[in-house]
Amino acid sequence: MNSRAMRSGARVTGGLALAALAACNSAPAARHGAPLRTGVYWIAGDSTSLVWAPAATTATAVSAPPFVSEIDFVFDRRLDGAQIEEMFTVGGVAMTGPSSLPPVHVSWPGLPSKWPTSSYTVQYNSLGVYGSTTSYVFLRPSIAGLPSGETVTFELDRARFVNSYGEALASPDSVPVTTAPFTVSVSAPSAAVAGTYQLPLAFSNRMSLSSTASAFVHVRAGQVDVPFTLVADANVVSRWYVAPAQCLGRWPASTTITVVVDPELPDAFGGKLTVGATTTFKTGAGPAATPDCGVAPLGDAGAEAGAGDTSADAGAADAATGDAAAADAATGDAGAADASSVDVSDSDVGAADAGGTTDAGVAPDAAGDA
């Protein structure tokens, strides 16, 4: 059984069940002595990192990824789980579960008070995942993520971290952990993509898609702004997609599209990007887009016009003579859906709300996962 499986098992196997098991075997009595915290481990995705270690050890803690799903506080011996979790009975079976008054409190600079306890759960696992005599208490945010680029402090209620003899925690009850800055990764395929392609934006923390988010993202073909929409991943709250606007229908065919993400874009906690990102992708041949966005025709002709091509094709001639539709596209006229005025409300059906929840009814375009 791997450690993940053992963690899952701890959620339904509690102190009473373990006590009953102990009564049926000849296991030695628990050791006397105040519990010591031996490490704090940070689980983000498939990665587990040591983020706190006792000063007397040679272990080196690392900056913690903000998109965390579980924090494990490890102790050198078994604790009294009844002091950490609540006991209840389901169908005549005694179980334990998260306490409505968690024994760990979370805070960070700028937070008016402690993080609401409804935002996370705290549970106990007596299995020796981190060593044969160890146990650990694990904290799980209700939605993955903690503030980016901040010092997050975990305060342990010392009176509830005791062994079976009532001996209290000997380690400091405050654990500060510094999270890594907020970042974004943007990577497009080198091969030509379909007109309905959705470009994934992978963030290092959970996001909240609002109507102002489009002001930080720009999509262009040459010098022409291309209408787009932002779509939140229905399953991963740290990922968005850049898709063609509904009024456009599809990206212009046989065109190189440039996508720019600006610094200052905020995550769900208000942390801002310090470094932006840029990428390009090229669309393959296909039917021409038939925009109903108040912009000039896009595609080879439209992109060339925006880039300053002076040939006599229709798009270039319009740009040279001040044709109203082309001028709208180049100047961001109210009739054009430029990047800073894209209405994302239509695509917000699957977007994360202010608290970071997602609507499972919207699935990202399969091409966006490439």
N, C-alpha and C positions, 0 to 999 in steps of 0.2 A: 504494500500500500504506500503510495507516495504522500508527500507532505500536504499536497492540496486535498487529497482524499481524506486525510486525517483531520484537516481543518474543517471540512464539510461535516464529518462525523461529529465533531465537537459541538456543532450547533444543535444536535438533537440528543446528544448523550451528555447528561449533566451530572452535577454533584451527587444526587441521590443514586443514580444508576451506578456511578463509580464507587460510591460508598458500599452499595450492596455487593458489588463485585469484590471489593476488598474484604468484606466480611466472609466471603466464601473461599478465600485462599489464605495462604500463610505468608503473605508479603510482610516484610518488616515494617515496624511503625515508622511514621514520618520522623525526619531528623529535627532535633531542636536547633534553634538559632534563628536570628532575624533574617528574613529573605533579603537577598541582594539582587539588584538589577544588573544583568550581565551584558545587555545590548538592546538596541532598538532597531528593528528591521523594517524597511519601507518597501512595499510591494506595489509596483506600477506596471501594469501589463504583465509580461512574462518575466520581468526583471525584479530581483530581490536585492536590496542594497542595505548595508550597515550604515545607519545615519547617526548613531550615538553609541559610544563605548565608554567604560569607566576610564578615568584619567590615568590610572595605574597600568593600563594595558597598552600594547603597541599597535592595536587595531586603529585604523584610520577611517574616520567617518567621511562621507562624501556629501556633496550638495544634492538635495533630494528632488527628484522630478515632481512637479506640482500635481500632475494627473495621477494621484495615488488612489488605490482602491482599498488598501489595508495597511495598518501599522501594528507591528507585533512588539510588545514590551516583554522581554524575556527575563526570567528569574532563575536563580540557581537551585531552587527547590520547589516543591508543591506548595500551592497557596490554598486557603480556605475559599473554595469557589462560591460558597453560599453568601459570602460577603460581597461578591462582585456581581453575581447574577441573581435573578429572581426565580423562585421555584413555583411550578404550577402543575396541574394534573390534566391530562388529555385522555379521555376514554379509560380512566383508571390507571394510566401510566404516568408516573412522576417524571417530570422533565425540568430542565432549566432553560432560561432564555435571557435576553438583554433586560437589564433593570431600567425602569422608567426614570431612575435617578442614577445615571452613569457615574462610576467612580473616577472618571477622567474628564477634565474640563479643558477646552481648547480656546486659545485666544491668539491674536496677532495685532500689531500696531494699527491704529485707525479703527478697530472694531469697538463700538461703544460699550459693549459688555461681552460676556463669554459667548462663544458660538452656541446657538440654540441646541439643546440636547436632542431635539427632534431631527437634527441634521445628521446624526450619526448614532451608531450602536457600539456597545462595549461588551465583550464576552470573554470567557475563560476557557483555556484548554490545558488539561493536566498531562497530555501526551508529550513525551520527550522529543519533540520535533527538532529542537536545537541542542540536544544532548540528553543522555539517558535519565538524568536526575532533574532536568529542567521542566519548567512549565511556562506558559505565556498568556498574556492578556492581549486580545486583539481588538482594535478600533477600526470600524468600517464606516466611511462617509456614506450617507444614503445615496448620494450621487457622487461618483468619483471626482476628486479634485480638492485642492486647498490653494490658497493664494500663491501666485508666482512671485519670486524675488522677495520674499518676506521671511522674517524669523517667526515661525509658528511655535507657540509654547504649549506643551501638554502638562497639566498639573494633576498629579495623582493624589487621590484622597488617601493619605498614609494610613488612616484608621481602618480602611477597608482592604488594604494590601497586607494581610497577615497570614501566618501559617496556621496549621490546625491547633496549635497551642496558644494562639492569640498574640504571638510575637510579631511586632510591626516591622514594616519595611525599614531597612537601615540605609538605603540609598537616598539621595536627594529626591524630593517629590516633584521637582520641576525639570522638564526635559525640553530644551530649546532645539529646534531643527530649522536650518536655513534651506529654503526651497530655491530651485534654479529659476533664472529669468524666463519670461514668457517668450516663446519662439514660434516660428511657422516654417514648415517645409513644403515646398512646391516643386513638383517634378512631373513633367509631361513626357509621354512616349515619343521616341524619335520617329516612329513610323506615322504616316498620315492617319488621321482619325475620322470617324463618321461625323456627319453634320450635327448629330444629337449628343456628341461627346460631352461629358461633364468632368471638368478638371478638379481633382481633389486638392483641398487645402488641409494639411495635417498640422494641427496646433498642439502645443505641449501642455495645454490645459483645457478644461471644459469651456465651452462657448455658449453665448446667449445671442441668438440671431434677432436683431431689431431692425427697424426701418432705416436707421442711421448707418448701419454697417456698410452699405454700398458706397458710402463716401470714402472709404478707405481702400476700395478695390477699383481698378481701372482695366478696361479691356479695349484694345485697339487693333485695327487692321491698317498698317501704315500709320497715318496721322488721323485716321477717322475713328471716333469713338463708336464701339459696337455695343448695342443694347444687350444687357445680360441680366441674370437673376442669380441670387445666392440661395442655395438649398442646404438645409441642415441634414446631416446623416440621421436616419431614423433610429440607428442602433448605437452609434458612437458619438457621444456629445462633444468630442474634441475635433470633429471633422466637418467641414463644409464642402460644397461643390459649387463651381462656377459653371453655369449652364446658359445656353442662349435664351434670351427673353422670350416669353410666350408670344409676344407680338411679332417676333422675328421667326420663331418656329425652329430654325436650325442655323448653325454657323454658316457663313458664306463658303461656297465650295472653292477648292484649290487656293486657299488663302492662308497666309501665316498670321496667326493671332498672338498678340502679346498680352500677358496678364501681369499686372503689377499690384502688389499688396503693400500698402503704406505702413510706416511706423506709426505708433500711437493707437492702432486698432486694439480695443480692450477685450480681455477675456471676461468670463462670467463674474469674476471677483473685482473687476476694474483694473487689473494689472495690464500694462500696455506694452506692445511690441517696441523694442528699442531698435531693432533692425528689420527692415522690410524684406521683400523677396520679389523676384521677377522670373518669369519663364515664358517660353513660346511653344506653340504647337501648330502643326499645319494640317488643314483639312484636305481630305481627298476629293476627287471629282464626284459630282453628284448634281442633283437638281438645284437650281438657283433658289436662294431664299426669297420669299415674297413678303418683305417686311410691311407691317401695318403700324410702324412706330414713328412715322413722320420724318424718316431719314431717307437719304439718297440710296439707290440700289447698291447693295454690297456685293462683294465678290471680287474677281480680278479687276473689273472696271472701276468699281467703287474704291477699292484699296489704292489703285493707281492714282485715281483722282485725288484722294486724300494725301498721297505722298508727293503730289505736285507734278504728276505726269501731264504734259501739255499736248498729248496726242488728241486727235479729233474724235475719239470715241465719245459716246454720249455722256458718260460720267465725268470725263475730264473737261469736256466742253461746258457742262453745267458748273463745275467748280471754277472755271476760268471766267465765266460770264456772270457769276453771282446768282445762278439759278437758286430759287428760294429753298428747294429741298436740300441741295448740296450745302448751301450756306447754313441751314439748320443743323446739319450733321457736323459741320466744322466748328460752329460757334456755340453749340449747346443750347440752341433756341428751345423755348419751352416745349415745342412740339417734338423735340428729339429726346430720346431716353439715354442721356449720357450717363457715365458711370456714377456721377455724384447724385443723380436724380432718379436712378432706377427704383421703381416701386417694387419692393420685395414682398409686399403683403400677399400677393397671389401665390408665391412659392413658400410662404411661411407656414403652410399647413403642417409640414413635418419639422418645423424649426424648434429649437430649444427655447423654452419660455424663460422668463427672467430668473427662475430658480434653476434652470438647466435641464428641465425634464423635456422629453421628446415625445412626439406623436408617432406611435408605432405604425400608423397607417400609411406613412410615406416611405418608400424605399428608394435609395439612390439608383441612378442609372447604372446598369451593370458595367458599362464602359468606364465609368468613373473609378471603378475599383482596380483598373488595370495599373 
